[in-house]
């Protein structure tokens, strides 16, 4: 099967077709009545992200119908058959929608091939200005149950593959291959690995990594320089946490436009960090929420909901501030508390990396308390350590 899925909200094909349809209908409606029964091109089931037709949830409508199309394709495709489609986009949200619907329909990516598109670029008069290469996605029906894998381990596999492509892509870059195309090629190759384990990639016990999180994590692997002198956030941390730490490296505040620049191309909005209570905005500046405030906010919440690594680290650090009035033991001794695999690494990060001496002191206390807790719960932690342990780090 060969197809070309619509590009979200970029092109409204039926509306463009109306220009030709109304004239063809005048001369052909009597000869082909079944094909020209309507005054205009039918639009109700067009797979498109159109806010005028679906004002409540245009993106959801697009993804639901696209999933239905992929599902029907999977139904009629033979077990050994191939589905191939071409897709490129300079933004990440459409990639997330297409890939998520594809995986939910029972396909996985067998391979991705970059190919020069047929658009004449010139000085930008025709076609896309940013992306010159399409990606041909070769897919197969999933006839096997994916094996569980931690994101930390998959990240190392992706990093090795991106590194393997480095020399080849550098050669093409010297020959004129644009940077935007290089990013698309790397991302397509990296997502092959994720697709084979879709639904079974975990950042922590019971926390499957979504397509959106995976795309963000892949972008971080691609964007981070390989210079060993550059200190990166803990690789075992979740993609959202790593993005936050990258944005607020050596600072606790960022202008709104700077945060938007950091998040450009990631498919993430600042509001997603606000909703988690990690940052707040005041007069067009986003501030990192103080650790004590995070810890106090969790005083009124059930610990079963404390699943994010940054929430756990912030809560423990905030509780360890002098005079906070909060006991870290209340969290550690809670039967619903399940430490994220990255918790220890994050506490160490803030203990050694923070520019605020009060944060370093509180993080040091929290780290010692957590290590004591780990020593008492070694057997409980053994399963998680086997799956989520990160021996050797990135290579």
Secondary structure, DSSP 8 states (H G I E B T S, - for coil): -EE----TTS--HHHHHHHHHHHHHHHHTTTSTTTS-SSS---TT-----TTT-SS-HHHHHHHHHHHHHHHHHHHS-TT--EEEEE--SSSHHHHHHHHHHHHTTEEEEEEEEEE-S---TTTTSS-SS--EEEEEEEEE--S----EEHHHHHHHHHHHHHHHHHHHHHHHHTT--HHHHHHHHHHHHHHHHHHTTT-EEEETTEE--HHHHHHHHHHHHHS---TTS----TTS-HHHHHHHHHTTT-SEEEHHHHHHHHTTTT--HHHHHHTTSEEEETTEEEE--HHHHHHHHTTS-GGG--SHHHHHHHHHHHTSTT----HHHHHT-TT----TTHHHHHHHHHHH-S-HHHHHHHHHHHHHHHHHHHHTHHHHHHHHHHH--TT---
